Amino acid sequence: MVREDCGIEAKEAAVHEAYKLLPLPELLASISSWIKSRYIARQQDVEGMMSTSVKASEARDSLSDNKELINTFEVP
């Protein structure tokens, strides 16, 4: 009888340990979702910075072109 009680207690302990692990997949999914959203946000930030850099470069080139145009019409 004592052996059976120990077996039951061990099974109950195993069930309790398994129960503690049940929320783990949800937690991992939540962490994964958070990491994915942060990655996407950073990618969008990088794309925004690159777009700003390209626009700034185009504006600089345009100013340079305008300066050359003005210089061609200046009277020596």
Backbone atoms as SQL, in Angstrom:
CREATE TABLE atoms (id INTEGER PRIMARY KEY, chain TEXT, resi INTEGER, resn TEXT, atom TEXT, x REAL, y REAL, z REAL);
INSERT INTO atoms VALUES
  (1, 'A', 1, 'MET', 'N', 0.816, -1.195, 0.000),
  (2, 'A', 1, 'MET', 'CA', 0.000, 0.000, 0.000),
  (3, 'A', 1, 'MET', 'C', 0.865, 1.267, 0.000),
  (4, 'A', 2, 'VAL', 'N', 1.958, 1.263, 0.724),
  (5, 'A', 2, 'VAL', 'CA', 2.842, 2.424, 0.796),
  (6, 'A', 2, 'VAL', 'C', 3.473, 2.686, -0.569),
  (7, 'A', 3, 'ARG', 'N', 3.822, 1.598, -1.257),
  (8, 'A', 3, 'ARG', 'CA', 4.390, 1.759, -2.593),
  (9, 'A', 3, 'ARG', 'C', 3.409, 2.418, -3.546),
  (10, 'A', 4, 'GLU', 'N', 2.170, 2.021, -3.470),
  (11, 'A', 4, 'GLU', 'CA', 1.143, 2.607, -4.325),
  (12, 'A', 4, 'GLU', 'C', 0.965, 4.090, -4.006),
  (13, 'A', 5, 'ASP', 'N', 1.004, 4.455, -2.725),
  (14, 'A', 5, 'ASP', 'CA', 0.875, 5.861, -2.326),
  (15, 'A', 5, 'ASP', 'C', 2.034, 6.685, -2.883),
  (16, 'A', 6, 'CYS', 'N', 3.236, 6.131, -2.837),
  (17, 'A', 6, 'CYS', 'CA', 4.394, 6.835, -3.386),
  (18, 'A', 6, 'CYS', 'C', 4.255, 7.021, -4.895),
  (19, 'A', 7, 'GLY', 'N', 3.735, 6.010, -5.557),
  (20, 'A', 7, 'GLY', 'CA', 3.518, 6.094, -6.999),
  (21, 'A', 7, 'GLY', 'C', 2.495, 7.156, -7.342),
  (22, 'A', 8, 'ILE', 'N', 1.436, 7.214, -6.551),
  (23, 'A', 8, 'ILE', 'CA', 0.392, 8.226, -6.784),
  (24, 'A', 8, 'ILE', 'C', 0.947, 9.623, -6.530),
  (25, 'A', 9, 'GLU', 'N', 1.722, 9.767, -5.466),
  (26, 'A', 9, 'GLU', 'CA', 2.321, 11.067, -5.154),
  (27, 'A', 9, 'GLU', 'C', 3.289, 11.496, -6.269),
  (28, 'A', 10, 'ALA', 'N', 4.036, 10.553, -6.789),
  (29, 'A', 10, 'ALA', 'CA', 4.970, 10.864, -7.872),
  (30, 'A', 10, 'ALA', 'C', 4.205, 11.294, -9.125),
  (31, 'A', 11, 'LYS', 'N', 3.106, 10.601, -9.421),
  (32, 'A', 11, 'LYS', 'CA', 2.297, 10.971, -10.583),
  (33, 'A', 11, 'LYS', 'C', 1.682, 12.361, -10.390),
  (34, 'A', 12, 'GLU', 'N', 1.218, 12.634, -9.169),
  (35, 'A', 12, 'GLU', 'CA', 0.641, 13.953, -8.894),
  (36, 'A', 12, 'GLU', 'C', 1.707, 15.040, -9.042),
  (37, 'A', 13, 'ALA', 'N', 2.909, 14.752, -8.556),
  (38, 'A', 13, 'ALA', 'CA', 4.001, 15.722, -8.691),
  (39, 'A', 13, 'ALA', 'C', 4.326, 15.957, -10.162),
  (40, 'A', 14, 'ALA', 'N', 4.314, 14.903, -10.948),
  (41, 'A', 14, 'ALA', 'CA', 4.601, 15.028, -12.380),
  (42, 'A', 14, 'ALA', 'C', 3.510, 15.856, -13.074),
  (43, 'A', 15, 'VAL', 'N', 2.269, 15.637, -12.673),
  (44, 'A', 15, 'VAL', 'CA', 1.165, 16.410, -13.247),
  (45, 'A', 15, 'VAL', 'C', 1.321, 17.884, -12.894),
  (46, 'A', 16, 'HIS', 'N', 1.690, 18.180, -11.660),
  (47, 'A', 16, 'HIS', 'CA', 1.888, 19.573, -11.246),
  (48, 'A', 16, 'HIS', 'C', 3.030, 20.222, -12.037),
  (49, 'A', 17, 'GLU', 'N', 4.106, 19.496, -12.244),
  (50, 'A', 17, 'GLU', 'CA', 5.231, 20.032, -13.013),
  (51, 'A', 17, 'GLU', 'C', 4.821, 20.268, -14.468),
  (52, 'A', 18, 'ALA', 'N', 4.075, 19.341, -15.035),
  (53, 'A', 18, 'ALA', 'CA', 3.605, 19.501, -16.410),
  (54, 'A', 18, 'ALA', 'C', 2.665, 20.702, -16.508),
  (55, 'A', 19, 'TYR', 'N', 1.840, 20.892, -15.505),
  (56, 'A', 19, 'TYR', 'CA', 0.911, 22.021, -15.489),
  (57, 'A', 19, 'TYR', 'C', 1.669, 23.347, -15.477),
  (58, 'A', 20, 'LYS', 'N', 2.788, 23.382, -14.757),
  (59, 'A', 20, 'LYS', 'CA', 3.600, 24.599, -14.710),
  (60, 'A', 20, 'LYS', 'C', 4.153, 24.946, -16.091),
  (61, 'A', 21, 'LEU', 'N', 4.394, 23.937, -16.918),
  (62, 'A', 21, 'LEU', 'CA', 4.973, 24.151, -18.245),
  (63, 'A', 21, 'LEU', 'C', 3.932, 24.515, -19.305),
  (64, 'A', 22, 'LEU', 'N', 2.671, 24.322, -19.016),
  (65, 'A', 22, 'LEU', 'CA', 1.642, 24.577, -20.026),
  (66, 'A', 22, 'LEU', 'C', 1.646, 26.015, -20.550),
  (67, 'A', 23, 'PRO', 'N', 1.793, 27.037, -19.724),
  (68, 'A', 23, 'PRO', 'CA', 1.797, 28.400, -20.264),
  (69, 'A', 23, 'PRO', 'C', 3.059, 28.712, -21.083),
  (70, 'A', 24, 'LEU', 'N', 4.074, 27.892, -20.993),
  (71, 'A', 24, 'LEU', 'CA', 5.332, 28.155, -21.674),
  (72, 'A', 24, 'LEU', 'C', 5.183, 28.357, -23.183),
  (73, 'A', 25, 'PRO', 'N', 4.457, 27.515, -23.913),
  (74, 'A', 25, 'PRO', 'CA', 4.310, 27.758, -25.355),
  (75, 'A', 25, 'PRO', 'C', 3.670, 29.121, -25.654),
  (76, 'A', 26, 'GLU', 'N', 2.692, 29.524, -24.838),
  (77, 'A', 26, 'GLU', 'CA', 2.056, 30.829, -25.035),
  (78, 'A', 26, 'GLU', 'C', 3.070, 31.945, -24.785),
  (79, 'A', 27, 'LEU', 'N', 3.890, 31.767, -23.765),
  (80, 'A', 27, 'LEU', 'CA', 4.912, 32.755, -23.452),
  (81, 'A', 27, 'LEU', 'C', 5.925, 32.854, -24.589),
  (82, 'A', 28, 'LEU', 'N', 6.350, 31.716, -25.106),
  (83, 'A', 28, 'LEU', 'CA', 7.296, 31.714, -26.222),
  (84, 'A', 28, 'LEU', 'C', 6.692, 32.373, -27.461),
  (85, 'A', 29, 'ALA', 'N', 5.424, 32.103, -27.715),
  (86, 'A', 29, 'ALA', 'CA', 4.750, 32.714, -28.859),
  (87, 'A', 29, 'ALA', 'C', 4.675, 34.228, -28.673),
  (88, 'A', 30, 'SER', 'N', 4.419, 34.654, -27.451),
  (89, 'A', 30, 'SER', 'CA', 4.346, 36.084, -27.163),
  (90, 'A', 30, 'SER', 'C', 5.705, 36.749, -27.366),
  (91, 'A', 31, 'ILE', 'N', 6.758, 36.113, -26.888),
  (92, 'A', 31, 'ILE', 'CA', 8.110, 36.646, -27.053),
  (93, 'A', 31, 'ILE', 'C', 8.474, 36.685, -28.534),
  (94, 'A', 32, 'SER', 'N', 8.145, 35.632, -29.247),
  (95, 'A', 32, 'SER', 'CA', 8.424, 35.569, -30.678),
  (96, 'A', 32, 'SER', 'C', 7.699, 36.692, -31.413),
  (97, 'A', 33, 'SER', 'N', 6.453, 36.921, -31.065),
  (98, 'A', 33, 'SER', 'CA', 5.670, 37.979, -31.693),
  (99, 'A', 33, 'SER', 'C', 6.290, 39.344, -31.402),
  (100, 'A', 34, 'TRP', 'N', 6.737, 39.557, -30.169),
  (101, 'A', 34, 'TRP', 'CA', 7.362, 40.824, -29.791),
  (102, 'A', 34, 'TRP', 'C', 8.654, 41.046, -30.581),
  (103, 'A', 35, 'ILE', 'N', 9.478, 40.002, -30.681),
  (104, 'A', 35, 'ILE', 'CA', 10.737, 40.111, -31.425),
  (105, 'A', 35, 'ILE', 'C', 10.455, 40.430, -32.896),
  (106, 'A', 36, 'LYS', 'N', 9.474, 39.760, -33.465),
  (107, 'A', 36, 'LYS', 'CA', 9.124, 39.987, -34.868),
  (108, 'A', 36, 'LYS', 'C', 8.644, 41.421, -35.085),
  (109, 'A', 37, 'SER', 'N', 7.811, 41.929, -34.180),
  (110, 'A', 37, 'SER', 'CA', 7.308, 43.295, -34.340),
  (111, 'A', 37, 'SER', 'C', 8.443, 44.314, -34.199),
  (112, 'A', 38, 'ARG', 'N', 9.391, 44.067, -33.280),
  (113, 'A', 38, 'ARG', 'CA', 10.541, 44.970, -33.120),
  (114, 'A', 38, 'ARG', 'C', 11.417, 44.944, -34.379),
  (115, 'A', 39, 'TYR', 'N', 11.602, 43.756, -34.961),
  (116, 'A', 39, 'TYR', 'CA', 12.402, 43.621, -36.185),
  (117, 'A', 39, 'TYR', 'C', 11.764, 44.415, -37.324),
  (118, 'A', 40, 'ILE', 'N', 10.452, 44.261, -37.481),
  (119, 'A', 40, 'ILE', 'CA', 9.741, 44.971, -38.544),
  (120, 'A', 40, 'ILE', 'C', 9.836, 46.472, -38.323),
  (121, 'A', 41, 'ALA', 'N', 9.672, 46.917, -37.079),
  (122, 'A', 41, 'ALA', 'CA', 9.760, 48.353, -36.778),
  (123, 'A', 41, 'ALA', 'C', 11.151, 48.889, -37.098),
  (124, 'A', 42, 'ARG', 'N', 12.169, 48.139, -36.759),
  (125, 'A', 42, 'ARG', 'CA', 13.534, 48.591, -37.054),
  (126, 'A', 42, 'ARG', 'C', 13.801, 48.619, -38.546),
  (127, 'A', 43, 'GLN', 'N', 13.282, 47.631, -39.268),
  (128, 'A', 43, 'GLN', 'CA', 13.452, 47.618, -40.719),
  (129, 'A', 43, 'GLN', 'C', 12.795, 48.847, -41.337),
  (130, 'A', 44, 'GLN', 'N', 11.601, 49.192, -40.832),
  (131, 'A', 44, 'GLN', 'CA', 10.908, 50.369, -41.347),
  (132, 'A', 44, 'GLN', 'C', 11.698, 51.631, -41.014),
  (133, 'A', 45, 'ASP', 'N', 12.297, 51.690, -39.826),
  (134, 'A', 45, 'ASP', 'CA', 13.129, 52.835, -39.452),
  (135, 'A', 45, 'ASP', 'C', 14.320, 52.959, -40.393),
  (136, 'A', 46, 'VAL', 'N', 14.949, 51.835, -40.683),
  (137, 'A', 46, 'VAL', 'CA', 16.111, 51.842, -41.579),
  (138, 'A', 46, 'VAL', 'C', 15.693, 52.304, -42.974),
  (139, 'A', 47, 'GLU', 'N', 14.568, 51.792, -43.450),
  (140, 'A', 47, 'GLU', 'CA', 14.082, 52.201, -44.771),
  (141, 'A', 47, 'GLU', 'C', 13.764, 53.689, -44.788),
  (142, 'A', 48, 'GLY', 'N', 13.190, 54.198, -43.692),
  (143, 'A', 48, 'GLY', 'CA', 12.897, 55.622, -43.598),
  (144, 'A', 48, 'GLY', 'C', 14.158, 56.460, -43.618),
  (145, 'A', 49, 'MET', 'N', 15.185, 56.006, -42.888),
  (146, 'A', 49, 'MET', 'CA', 16.454, 56.734, -42.870),
  (147, 'A', 49, 'MET', 'C', 17.110, 56.718, -44.240),
  (148, 'A', 50, 'MET', 'N', 17.034, 55.565, -44.916),
  (149, 'A', 50, 'MET', 'CA', 17.622, 55.475, -46.251),
  (150, 'A', 50, 'MET', 'C', 16.892, 56.398, -47.211),
  (151, 'A', 51, 'SER', 'N', 15.570, 56.445, -47.116),
  (152, 'A', 51, 'SER', 'CA', 14.783, 57.320, -47.976),
  (153, 'A', 51, 'SER', 'C', 15.152, 58.779, -47.728),
  (154, 'A', 52, 'THR', 'N', 15.296, 59.152, -46.454),
  (155, 'A', 52, 'THR', 'CA', 15.684, 60.521, -46.109),
  (156, 'A', 52, 'THR', 'C', 17.061, 60.833, -46.659),
  (157, 'A', 53, 'SER', 'N', 17.970, 59.874, -46.563),
  (158, 'A', 53, 'SER', 'CA', 19.323, 60.068, -47.068),
  (159, 'A', 53, 'SER', 'C', 19.318, 60.261, -48.584),
  (160, 'A', 54, 'VAL', 'N', 18.516, 59.483, -49.268),
  (161, 'A', 54, 'VAL', 'CA', 18.427, 59.605, -50.731),
  (162, 'A', 54, 'VAL', 'C', 17.842, 60.963, -51.102),
  (163, 'A', 55, 'LYS', 'N', 16.796, 61.385, -50.385),
  (164, 'A', 55, 'LYS', 'CA', 16.191, 62.687, -50.664),
  (165, 'A', 55, 'LYS', 'C', 17.176, 63.812, -50.397),
  (166, 'A', 56, 'ALA', 'N', 17.947, 63.711, -49.319),
  (167, 'A', 56, 'ALA', 'CA', 18.948, 64.738, -49.005),
  (168, 'A', 56, 'ALA', 'C', 20.016, 64.786, -50.092),
  (169, 'A', 57, 'SER', 'N', 20.425, 63.639, -50.573),
  (170, 'A', 57, 'SER', 'CA', 21.422, 63.572, -51.637),
  (171, 'A', 57, 'SER', 'C', 20.883, 64.200, -52.920),
  (172, 'A', 58, 'GLU', 'N', 19.625, 63.910, -53.228),
  (173, 'A', 58, 'GLU', 'CA', 19.010, 64.491, -54.425),
  (174, 'A', 58, 'GLU', 'C', 18.904, 66.009, -54.282),
  (175, 'A', 59, 'ALA', 'N', 18.556, 66.485, -53.096),
  (176, 'A', 59, 'ALA', 'CA', 18.451, 67.930, -52.858),
  (177, 'A', 59, 'ALA', 'C', 19.824, 68.583, -53.002),
  (178, 'A', 60, 'ARG', 'N', 20.855, 67.938, -52.457),
  (179, 'A', 60, 'ARG', 'CA', 22.218, 68.472, -52.577),
  (180, 'A', 60, 'ARG', 'C', 22.637, 68.546, -54.044),
  (181, 'A', 61, 'ASP', 'N', 22.358, 67.486, -54.793),
  (182, 'A', 61, 'ASP', 'CA', 22.691, 67.474, -56.225),
  (183, 'A', 61, 'ASP', 'C', 21.936, 68.568, -56.971),
  (184, 'A', 62, 'SER', 'N', 20.670, 68.756, -56.597),
  (185, 'A', 62, 'SER', 'CA', 19.865, 69.792, -57.237),
  (186, 'A', 62, 'SER', 'C', 20.444, 71.175, -56.956),
  (187, 'A', 63, 'LEU', 'N', 20.866, 71.413, -55.712),
  (188, 'A', 63, 'LEU', 'CA', 21.482, 72.695, -55.376),
  (189, 'A', 63, 'LEU', 'C', 22.783, 72.894, -56.133),
  (190, 'A', 64, 'SER', 'N', 23.539, 71.829, -56.270),
  (191, 'A', 64, 'SER', 'CA', 24.785, 71.898, -57.023),
  (192, 'A', 64, 'SER', 'C', 24.503, 72.235, -58.484),
  (193, 'A', 65, 'ASP', 'N', 23.478, 71.608, -59.055),
  (194, 'A', 65, 'ASP', 'CA', 23.094, 71.892, -60.439),
  (195, 'A', 65, 'ASP', 'C', 22.661, 73.343, -60.582),
  (196, 'A', 66, 'ASN', 'N', 21.892, 73.844, -59.609),
  (197, 'A', 66, 'ASN', 'CA', 21.433, 75.234, -59.650),
  (198, 'A', 66, 'ASN', 'C', 22.620, 76.189, -59.552),
  (199, 'A', 67, 'LYS', 'N', 23.592, 75.850, -58.720),
  (200, 'A', 67, 'LYS', 'CA', 24.778, 76.697, -58.576),
  (201, 'A', 67, 'LYS', 'C', 25.534, 76.747, -59.896),
  (202, 'A', 68, 'GLU', 'N', 25.668, 75.608, -60.562),
  (203, 'A', 68, 'GLU', 'CA', 26.348, 75.576, -61.867),
  (204, 'A', 68, 'GLU', 'C', 25.579, 76.398, -62.891),
  (205, 'A', 69, 'LEU', 'N', 24.259, 76.307, -62.847),
  (206, 'A', 69, 'LEU', 'CA', 23.419, 77.059, -63.778),
  (207, 'A', 69, 'LEU', 'C', 23.596, 78.556, -63.552),
  (208, 'A', 70, 'ILE', 'N', 23.603, 78.979, -62.299),
  (209, 'A', 70, 'ILE', 'CA', 23.792, 80.396, -61.967),
  (210, 'A', 70, 'ILE', 'C', 25.162, 80.857, -62.436),
  (211, 'A', 71, 'ASN', 'N', 26.176, 80.040, -62.213),
  (212, 'A', 71, 'ASN', 'CA', 27.530, 80.405, -62.618),
  (213, 'A', 71, 'ASN', 'C', 27.661, 80.581, -64.130),
  (214, 'A', 72, 'THR', 'N', 26.853, 79.855, -64.908),
  (215, 'A', 72, 'THR', 'CA', 26.946, 79.982, -66.363),
  (216, 'A', 72, 'THR', 'C', 26.363, 81.295, -66.851),
  (217, 'A', 73, 'PHE', 'N', 25.432, 81.861, -66.069),
  (218, 'A', 73, 'PHE', 'CA', 24.818, 83.118, -66.467),
  (219, 'A', 73, 'PHE', 'C', 25.461, 84.358, -65.844),
  (220, 'A', 74, 'GLU', 'N', 26.448, 84.173, -64.990),
  (221, 'A', 74, 'GLU', 'CA', 27.112, 85.324, -64.396),
  (222, 'A', 74, 'GLU', 'C', 27.976, 86.030, -65.425),
  (223, 'A', 75, 'VAL', 'N', 27.998, 87.308, -65.313),
  (224, 'A', 75, 'VAL', 'CA', 28.817, 88.113, -66.223),
  (225, 'A', 75, 'VAL', 'C', 30.206, 88.249, -65.631),
  (226, 'A', 76, 'PRO', 'N', 31.228, 87.940, -66.417),
  (227, 'A', 76, 'PRO', 'CA', 32.596, 88.034, -65.886),
  (228, 'A', 76, 'PRO', 'C', 33.042, 89.441, -65.668);
